[in-house]
Amino acid sequence: MKKIIIQLFLVIIILISTVTLQQKFFTKETPEPSKDDYNEVSIDSKDDNIIKNLTYIAKDIEGNKYTIKSKHASYSSNETGEIIMTDVLATIVLINSEDININSKSAYYNSISHNTSFSDGVSITYSGHIINSDNLDLIFEKKLAYIF
């Protein structure tokens, strides 16, 4: 009878240890980001539909940060959240990697999805390398960049 009690006690201890270790070390918890963590907007001045010195900052749940600044911007006439920007400077700050800097004369920025289409003299700087192109499309949902 003592053997059975000891065996049951050992089985219960093993089960409790297994569940505790599983929850502590093997369960990946991702904190729910608040809406405020995603977007920051800074505007120096606004004349009618022209915005001067516009800055958008977007962060993802992994800690990566995307900042896009323009000297002049205007909202698109349709209600898609698209912003037309001129004299654009963008920076992508990646965790565990070097920053990516993007310069262009114009860009279309979607303030909802953060997708951006750069055009007119695009210059990309990454890890000491410079890439020049006519166009660059950043698609954030797929984590892709198309340079053409």
N, C-alpha and C positions, 0 to 999 in steps of 0.2 A: 504494500500500500504506500509506503514511504517512497519507493522508487517512482511510482506513478505521479505522485504529488511533485516530486523533484523534477521529473521530466516535463510536466505541465508548466511548472514555474519557469524552466529554462526556455521552453517554446514561447511563452508569453514575453519573456525578456528579449528574445531574438526578434520577435515580431515588432515589438515597440522600438527596438534599436533600428531595425530596417526602415520602418516608416519615418522615424525621426531623421535618419541619414538621408533618405530620399527627399524629404521636404527641405532639408537644410542645404544640401549640396547639389542636387540634381534638378530641382525645380527652378526654372528661369523666370524671374519676375521682371516684368517691364512696367515701370511706373506710368500711370496714365498722365500724359501731359495736359496741362491746363491750356485753355484757349489763349491765354496771355503769353505763353511761352513761344508761340509761333510767330507772331507778327509784331513788328515795331515800325511805326511810320513817323518820319520827321520831315516837316515842311518849313522852310524859311519864310517864304511869302507866296501868295496866291493872287493872281490877277485873272479874273474871269475864268477861263478854262486852262490857263497856263500856270503851272506850278514851278517855282524856282527852288533849286536845291532840295530835291526830293530824295529821301533815303528809305529803303525798305530793308528790314532785317528779318530773316526767317531762320528758325532752328528746328531740327528734327529731334526725335526721341533718343537718337544715338549720340547727340551732342554736337553734330555737325552744324555749321552756321553759314548762311548765304546772305551776303550784304550786296545790295545794288543801289548805286547813287547816280543821280543825273542832275545836270545843271538846269535843264528845262524838261517839263513833262506835261502831258495833257491826257485827260480821260478819253477813251474811245467813245464814239457816239452810241454804240450799242451797249447793252447792259451786261457784258460778259466779264467785267472786272479787268479788262485790258487797258494798259497804260502805255502811251507812246512816249518814249524817252529819247532825249538827245544828249550828246556828250556824256557817255555812260562809262562808269567804272564799277566793276563787280568783283567781289572776292568770295571765294569758297574756302572756308576753313574746315579742313577735314581732321577728325581725330586720328592720330597715329600716322599722319602724312603731312607733306608740305602744303602751303597755301597755293591756290590757283587764282591768278589775277587776270581779269578780262577787261580790255578797253575797246570801245567802239564809238562810232559817231552817232549811231541810233540803235534802239532796241524796242521790242514790243514785250512788255512784262505782264503776265497774268497774275493779278494779286490774289487770286483764289488758289490756283494750282502751283504758282511760282514758276511755271514754265516760262522761258525767256528765249526770244529770237533776236540775236544780235546781227547787225548788218553794217555795211559801210566802214571798211578799214578795221576789221576785227584783229586784235592782237592778244594772244594768250601767253602768259608767262607761268611756267611751272618748273621747279627744280633747276633753274638756270637755263632752261630752254625757252625759246620764243617761237611761237607758231603764228604766222600771219595768214589770214584768209578773208574772203568776202563775207561769209556768213557762219554763224554758230548757233545751233539750237540746243538748249538745255531742256531735257524732259525729266522732271524730278520723280514722277511716279515710277518710271522704269530705270532711274539712275543712269541715264544715257546722255551723251553729248555728240551731236553730229556737226562735224566741221566740213564745210564745202565752199 
